[in-house]
């Protein structure tokens, strides 16, 4: 009986420690976000650091974003077309594909791509600098790591994520048009007219707001996990994995609550 009680005590102690670590991490990330926003006032003096990051997150991501978006558009049009064909409503494929891409699939898929490609690279880069004591060297030289490392990546993420989402939405929508024409004999002009009739600016705006929020999450989580990494080179891989997982979970959870908020 005493052994069982000790095991229960150990469980609650373990649970309390994990919860304490979680809330401490959340608080530190919020502080990092606040400090990063404050340092954005010197963005024009640091364009030489911001612009290369924008290039990495934007132009370098276009090939994989294009491939992902076009096949998502193919599959979405194919699945919805089969269902709509039973009711003779194939001409509405464009509305469903475009609204789905603008509201949900575009922002979420783009966030997943950026997290997997850019977020992991950010964490690995900063974590390597941290374990090799380069972060401490920056502080010794009176260079603030948040201004030098975090702020450029933060601005690049929240700037390029919405741009990528617009691109992904467009590619996915026109990918759907190709399937609608090839498999369901929907003329291209009919498809475009259907998109123009049902897709509203509000749908696109909501997707872009989500994209900006996902950009904040990706940049702050990735940079934070890199900055707090300690130990040796083996910790860099663990920090990168934890960063990607935490970013994915944060995007999924925030996406639900943002969508739920807009439905009220």
C-alpha positions in Angstrom: 0.0 0.0 0.0 2.8 2.3 0.9 4.6 1.5 -2.3 1.5 2.3 -4.3 1.2 5.6 -2.5 4.8 6.5 -3.3 4.2 5.7 -6.9 1.2 8.0 -7.0 3.3 10.7 -5.3 6.0 10.3 -7.9 3.5 10.5 -10.7 2.1 13.8 -9.4 5.5 15.2 -8.8 6.5 14.3 -12.4 3.3 15.8 -13.7 3.9 19.0 -11.7 7.4 19.3 -13.0 6.3 18.9 -16.6 3.5 21.5 -16.2 6.0 23.9 -14.6 8.4 23.4 -17.4 5.6 24.0 -20.0 4.4 27.2 -18.4 7.9 28.4 -18.0 8.7 27.8 -21.7 5.5 29.5 -22.7 6.4 32.6 -20.6 9.9 32.7 -22.0 8.6 32.5 -25.6 6.2 35.3 -24.9 9.0 37.4 -23.5 11.1 36.6 -26.5 8.2 37.7 -28.8 7.8 41.0 -26.9 11.5 41.7 -27.1 11.6 40.8 -30.8 8.7 43.2 -31.5 10.5 46.0 -29.7 13.7 45.4 -31.8 11.6 45.7 -35.0 12.0 49.4 -34.7 15.5 49.1 -36.1 14.5 47.0 -39.1 15.6 49.5 -41.6 19.1 49.5 -40.1 19.2 45.7 -40.5 17.8 45.1 -43.9 21.1 43.4 -44.9 20.1 40.6 -42.4 16.3 40.6 -43.1 16.3 40.4 -46.9 18.5 37.2 -47.1 16.1 35.5 -44.7 13.2 36.6 -46.8 14.8 35.0 -49.8 15.4 31.7 -48.0 11.8 31.6 -46.7 10.2 32.9 -49.9 11.9 32.2 -53.2 13.7 29.0 -52.1 10.4 27.5 -50.8 8.5 28.0 -54.1 9.5 24.7 -55.8 8.2 22.5 -53.0 5.2 24.8 -52.4 4.3 24.6 -56.1 4.4 20.8 -56.1 2.4 20.5 -52.9 -0.2 23.0 -53.9 -0.9 21.7 -57.4 -1.4 18.1 -56.2 -3.5 19.2 -53.3 -5.7 21.1 -55.8 -5.8 17.9 -58.0 -6.9 15.7 -55.2 -9.4 18.2 -53.8 -11.1 18.7 -57.2 -11.1 15.0 -57.8 -12.8 14.1 -54.5 -15.3 17.0 -54.6 -16.0 16.4 -58.3 -16.9 12.8 -57.7 -19.4 13.8 -55.0 -20.9 16.7 -56.9 -21.2 14.6 -60.0 -23.9 12.5 -58.3 -26.1 15.7 -58.1 -25.1 17.2 -61.4 -23.3 20.1 -59.7 -19.8 19.7 -61.2 -19.7 23.4 -62.1 -19.3 24.1 -58.4 -16.0 22.4 -58.1 -14.2 25.8 -58.4 -16.0 27.3 -55.5 -15.2 24.4 -53.1 -11.6 24.2 -54.2 -10.9 27.9 -54.0 -12.7 28.5 -50.6 -11.0 25.4 -49.1 -7.6 26.6 -50.2 -8.1 30.1 -49.1 -9.6 29.4 -45.7 -7.8 26.3 -44.5 -5.6 24.3 -46.7 -3.4 27.1 -48.0 -2.4 28.6 -44.6 -2.0 25.2 -42.9 -0.1 23.5 -45.7 2.2 26.5 -46.1 2.9 26.5 -42.4 3.8 22.8 -42.5 6.2 23.4 -45.4 7.8 26.4 -43.8 8.2 24.6 -40.4 9.7 21.5 -42.0 12.0 23.4 -44.3 12.8 26.7 -42.6 11.8 26.3 -39.0 14.0 23.2 -38.6 16.9 25.0 -40.3 16.5 28.1 -38.0 16.6 25.9 -34.8 19.6 23.9 -36.0 21.5 27.0 -37.0 20.9 28.9 -33.7 21.3 25.8 -31.6 24.7 25.1 -33.2 25.7 28.7 -32.4 24.5 28.2 -28.8 26.4 25.0 -28.0 29.5 26.4 -29.7 29.3 29.5 -27.4 28.9 31.9 -30.4 25.8 33.3 -28.7 27.9 34.2 -25.6 30.5 35.7 -27.9 27.8 38.0 -29.4 26.9 39.2 -25.9 30.5 39.7 -25.1 30.7 42.0 -28.2 27.6 43.9 -27.0 25.5 42.5 -29.8 22.0 41.6 -28.7 21.2 38.0 -30.0 17.5 38.9 -30.3 18.2 41.8 -32.6 20.9 40.0 -34.6 19.4 36.6 -34.9 15.7 36.5 -34.0 14.3 39.8 -35.3 15.4 39.2 -39.0 13.9 35.7 -39.0 10.7 36.9 -37.3 10.1 39.6 -39.9 10.9 37.3 -42.7 8.4 34.7 -41.5 5.5 37.1 -40.9 6.2 38.8 -44.3 6.8 35.8 -46.5 4.2 33.4 -45.0 1.2 35.4 -46.3 2.9 35.8 -49.7 3.5 32.1 -49.9 -0.1 31.4 -48.9 -1.4 33.6 -51.8 0.9 31.7 -54.2 -0.2 28.3 -52.8 -3.9 29.3 -53.0 -3.5 30.3 -56.7 -1.6 27.2 -57.7 -4.0 24.9 -55.9 -7.0 26.6 -57.4 -5.7 26.3 -60.9 -4.6 22.7 -60.3 -8.3 22.0 -59.5 -9.3 23.7 -62.8 -7.1 21.2 -64.7 -8.8 18.2 -63.0 -12.2 19.7 -63.4 -11.6 20.1 -67.2 -9.9 16.7 -67.7 -12.2 14.5 -65.7 -15.5 16.3 -65.3 -15.6 18.3 -68.6 -16.0 21.6 -66.7 -14.9 24.5 -69.1 -12.1 26.6 -67.7 -14.2 29.8 -68.0 -17.1 28.2 -66.1 -14.6 27.1 -63.4 -13.2 30.7 -63.1 -16.7 32.3 -63.1 -17.7 29.9 -60.2 -14.6 30.9 -58.2 -15.3 34.6 -58.8 -18.9 34.2 -57.8 -18.3 32.4 -54.5 -14.8 33.3 -53.3 -15.0 36.5 -51.3 -12.2 38.8 -50.1 -13.1 37.8 -46.5 -12.1 34.2 -47.2 -8.7 35.3 -48.5 -8.2 37.8 -45.7 -8.9 35.2 -43.0 -6.3 32.9 -44.6 -3.7 35.7 -44.6 -4.4 36.5 -41.0 -3.8 32.8 -40.1 -0.6 32.8 -42.2 0.8 35.8 -40.3 0.0 34.1 -36.9 1.6 30.9 -38.1 4.6 32.9 -39.1 4.9 34.3 -35.6 4.6 30.8 -34.1 7.1 29.3 -36.5 9.8 32.0 -36.0 9.5 32.4 -32.2 9.3 28.6 -31.4 12.2 27.9 -33.8 14.4 30.6 -32.4 13.6 29.9 -28.8 14.4 26.3 -29.1 17.7 27.2 -30.6 18.6 29.8 -28.0 18.0 27.6 -25.0 19.9 24.6 -26.4 22.8 23.5 -24.2 25.2 20.6 -24.1 27.0 19.2 -27.1 26.3 18.6 -30.8 23.9 15.8 -30.0 21.5 18.3 -28.4 21.2 20.2 -31.7 19.2 17.3 -33.4 17.0 16.9 -30.3 16.3 20.6 -30.2 15.4 20.6 -33.9 13.0 17.7 -33.5 11.3 19.3 -30.5 11.0 22.6 -32.4 9.3 21.0 -35.4 6.9 19.0 -33.2 6.0 21.9 -31.0 5.5 24.2 -34.0 3.2 21.6 -35.7 1.1 21.2 -32.5 0.9 25.0 -32.0 -0.2 25.6 -35.5 -2.9 22.9 -35.3 -4.2 24.1 -32.0 -4.2 27.8 -32.9 -5.8 27.0 -36.3 -8.8 25.4 -34.5 -9.2 28.3 -32.0 -8.9 31.0 -34.7 -11.5 29.2 -36.9 -13.8 28.7 -33.9 -13.5 32.4 -33.0 -14.5 33.5 -36.5 -17.6 31.2 -36.4 -19.1 32.9 -33.4 
